[in-house]
Amino acid sequence: QVQVVESGGGLVQPGGSLRLSCAASGRILNFNTMDWYRQGTGKERELVAGITSGDSTNYADSVKGRFTISRDSAKNTMYLQMNSLKPEDTAVYYCRVVARTFGRTWDAWGQGTLVTVSS
């Protein structure tokens, strides 16, 4: 099995910063992709940022220039650095990991971490 745990959410004022972490555990051989999604109250879940095994990255237009996705392959950990946060960034953020173990590929989701941007 592959397990995924997010951390780093909390309350921050507009213009502030947070860094989210996503730790994947299991007998992981390699990753296909590591993604961050978010879902605000009453809204659909959306892709925020993603990074592939080849370190290609992509971002939602709403976060370009403010958020940065990165990973530490040796630790099986992904990060989302969020700067210049806005109230509309308030959401539960989820980590998604598509990873290969011996014998199969896993599509694993974390439990979510709440980010609240408010004065």
N, C-alpha and C positions, 0 to 999 in steps of 0.2 A: 504494500500500500504506500501511497504518497500522501502525507499530511501537510497542510499549509496553515500558517498562523500569521495574522497581521497584528501590528502594534504601532503605536505612535500617535493615534488620534487624540483629540481633545478640543478644548475651547481656546480660540485665538481671536484677537481683534482684527478688523479689516486692515490690510497692509502687512500683517504679520506672516510668519513662516512656521511650517511644520515639516518634519520628515517622517514618512511612513516606512515601515519595514515589513517585509514578507519573508518568512523563513520556511523553507520546504525541507521536509525530512523523509527519509526512506532510502532504499538502496538505489539511488538515482545514478544512471549512467551519463545522461546528458539531457538537455532541455531543447524542446522545439521553440517554445515561446514563453515569456512571462509578461503578464498583462495586469494593469490596474483598471478596474471598473468602479463606477459610483452610481448610487441611486438616491436621489433626494425624495422627500416626502411627496407622494402623489405624482412622481415622475417615473419614466422608464429608465431602466438600467442602461448606462452608456459606457462605451470604451473611452477611457481617459488617456492612457498611454500604453505602449507595448514595446518590448525589446525581444529580438530573436537571438538564436544561438550565434548568428554571425554579427551581432551587435548593431543590427539595423533597428532604428527606433521610429516610432510614429506617435503623434499627439493629436488629440482633439483640437479643433481650431480655438475653442474657448480657453485653452490652457497653454497654447504655444507662447513661448517666451517667458512663462512664469513657472512652469513645472519641468522637472528633469527626472527621467527614469534612468536607473543604472542597476548594475548587478555585480555581485561578488561570486563568481562561479565556484571558487574553492569552498565557500561557506553555504552554497545553495541559497543565497539570500538576495532579494531584490529590494530596491529603495525607490521612493518617490519623494523628491525634494520639492516642496510647494512653497513658493514665494509670492509676495504681493497678493495674498489671499483676499477674496471678495465674498460677500454674503452668499452669492449664488453658488459658491463652491461648497456650501454646507450640504453634506450627504454622508451616507454610509459608504465607505470605500472598501472594495473587495479585491483581493489578490486572486488571480487565476494562473495556474501553472500547468502547462502541457509538458510532461516529462517522461522520459523512457527509463524503465527499469529492465532488469533481465527478464525477458519474456513478453513484455507488453508496454504499451504507452498509456499514460494516465492523464486525465483531465481533472485537475483538482482545484477546488475553490476554498478559500478561507472563510471564516465566520463573519468577517467585516469589522471595521473599526470606524467609529463615528467622529467626523470632523464637523465642528460647529464654528462658523465665522460670524461673530456678532459683537457689537459695541456694548 
